[in-house]
Amino acid sequence: MTNFFDTDGGRLAVEIEGEGPLVICSPAMSDTRDAYGPLAEFLVARGYRVARIDLRGHGDSTTNFNRYGDEAIAEDFLTVIEALGGGPAVLAGASLSAAAAVMAAARRPDQVAGLVLLAPFLRNGISELMRGIFRFMLLRPWGPPFWRGQSAKLWPGLGDKASERAAIKTASLMRPGHWAAFQATVAGADHRVAAPSIGRVKAPVLVVIGDVDPDWKDPLGEAKWVASNFKDVDTLTVTGAGHAPMLERPEIVGPAVSKFLEKIRVNGAFKPSNS
């Protein structure tokens, strides 16, 4: 069932399935909630309630929000927790949504029981100059074909279906207002804002990285750095996967996430990380 929650001037689309402890999933920029479809199906079958978010300006969410980027997504995690009756919940964030999940956990440890960080960006991977060039490359009219080509490389684990998915997601962003919202999301994806929150996270963490993620020169090295920032942390390396390991290799990621959740599930429920 898709719900719409009003926040910050817009309407956030959230698909909710299942019953049980709450897991909230937020995808990478330009992607949509269906990236978590296989993982949601796996977790629902094992007694979890899964809420999958469409980022602001993406998918079925509207394009009239006041802000975009990491900070906004962190607020959206907490908004969804509250709207669904309160936590504690486990937050699953991919790419920039991983930084947002970390910030949400630091702000409200009473509402967050654990973090699943997939292909996580907790720091900027390119220089400010390259960030500026990237934003220039997303200007219209050349931006959409440029991004379609770039995003087709993000999911090597999908094989030939990666190009098809890139075309579908780019077409979705071409709807009125959505490309501007995507550009605002890119501009707001400055992961330095997550730095003050990282050391304050008390929740257990699962880091999931695809070993051929094209967004990093050394994906395994980046995952090692991410994991080094947390005290209670496990790392899953997904062979042959890129920037959406939960979609590319659900048969590997699903059981690993389920095992992680069972570790922090007490008497059938999650407990807050500040307890």
Secondary structure in CASP SS format (residue, H / E / C, confidence):
PFRMAT SS
TARGET T0000
AUTHOR 0000-0000-0000
METHOD secondary structure of the structure
MODEL  1
M C 1.00
T E 1.00
N E 1.00
F E 1.00
F E 1.00
D E 1.00
T E 1.00
D C 1.00
G C 1.00
G E 1.00
R E 1.00
L E 1.00
A E 1.00
V E 1.00
E E 1.00
I E 1.00
E E 1.00
G C 1.00
E C 1.00
G C 1.00
P C 1.00
L E 1.00
V E 1.00
I E 1.00
C E 1.00
S E 1.00
P C 1.00
A C 1.00
M C 1.00
S C 1.00
D C 1.00
T C 1.00
R H 1.00
D H 1.00
A H 1.00
Y H 1.00
G H 1.00
P H 1.00
L H 1.00
A H 1.00
E H 1.00
F H 1.00
L H 1.00
V H 1.00
A C 1.00
R C 1.00
G C 1.00
Y C 1.00
R E 1.00
V E 1.00
A E 1.00
R E 1.00
I E 1.00
D C 1.00
L C 1.00
R C 1.00
G C 1.00
H C 1.00
G C 1.00
D C 1.00
S C 1.00
T C 1.00
T C 1.00
N C 1.00
F C 1.00
N C 1.00
R C 1.00
Y C 1.00
G C 1.00
D H 1.00
E H 1.00
A H 1.00
I H 1.00
A H 1.00
E H 1.00
D H 1.00
F H 1.00
L H 1.00
T H 1.00
V H 1.00
I H 1.00
E H 1.00
A H 1.00
L C 1.00
G C 1.00
G C 1.00
G C 1.00
P C 1.00
A E 1.00
V E 1.00
L E 1.00
A E 1.00
G E 1.00
A E 1.00
S C 1.00
L H 1.00
S H 1.00
A H 1.00
A H 1.00
A H 1.00
A H 1.00
V H 1.00
M H 1.00
A H 1.00
A H 1.00
A H 1.00
R H 1.00
R C 1.00
P C 1.00
D C 1.00
Q C 1.00
V E 1.00
A E 1.00
G E 1.00
L E 1.00
V E 1.00
L E 1.00
L E 1.00
A C 1.00
P C 1.00
F C 1.00
L C 1.00
R C 1.00
N C 1.00
G C 1.00
I C 1.00
S C 1.00
E H 1.00
L H 1.00
M H 1.00
R H 1.00
G H 1.00
I H 1.00
F H 1.00
R H 1.00
F H 1.00
M H 1.00
L C 1.00
L C 1.00
R C 1.00
P C 1.00
W C 1.00
G H 1.00
P H 1.00
P H 1.00
F H 1.00
W H 1.00
R H 1.00
G H 1.00
Q H 1.00
S H 1.00
A C 1.00
K C 1.00
L C 1.00
W C 1.00
P H 1.00
G H 1.00
L H 1.00
G C 1.00
D C 1.00
K H 1.00
A H 1.00
S H 1.00
E H 1.00
R H 1.00
A H 1.00
A H 1.00
I H 1.00
K H 1.00
T H 1.00
A H 1.00
S H 1.00
L H 1.00
M C 1.00
R C 1.00
P C 1.00
G C 1.00
H H 1.00
W H 1.00
A H 1.00
A H 1.00
F H 1.00
Q H 1.00
A H 1.00
T H 1.00
V H 1.00
A H 1.00
G H 1.00
A C 1.00
D C 1.00
H H 1.00
R H 1.00
V H 1.00
A H 1.00
A H 1.00
P H 1.00
S H 1.00
I H 1.00
G C 1.00
R C 1.00
V C 1.00
K C 1.00
A C 1.00
P C 1.00
V E 1.00
L E 1.00
V E 1.00
V E 1.00
I E 1.00
G E 1.00
D C 1.00
V C 1.00
D C 1.00
P C 1.00
D C 1.00
W C 1.00
K C 1.00
D C 1.00
P H 1.00
L H 1.00
G H 1.00
E H 1.00
A H 1.00
K H 1.00
W H 1.00
V H 1.00
A H 1.00
S H 1.00
N C 1.00
F C 1.00
K C 1.00
D C 1.00
V E 1.00
D E 1.00
T E 1.00
L E 1.00
T E 1.00
V E 1.00
T C 1.00
G C 1.00
A C 1.00
G C 1.00
H C 1.00
A C 1.00
P H 1.00
M H 1.00
L H 1.00
E H 1.00
R C 1.00
P H 1.00
E H 1.00
I H 1.00
V H 1.00
G H 1.00
P H 1.00
A H 1.00
V H 1.00
S H 1.00
K H 1.00
F H 1.00
L H 1.00
E H 1.00
K H 1.00
I C 1.00
R E 1.00
V E 1.00
N C 1.00
G C 1.00
A E 1.00
F E 1.00
K C 1.00
P C 1.00
S C 1.00
N C 1.00
S C 1.00
END
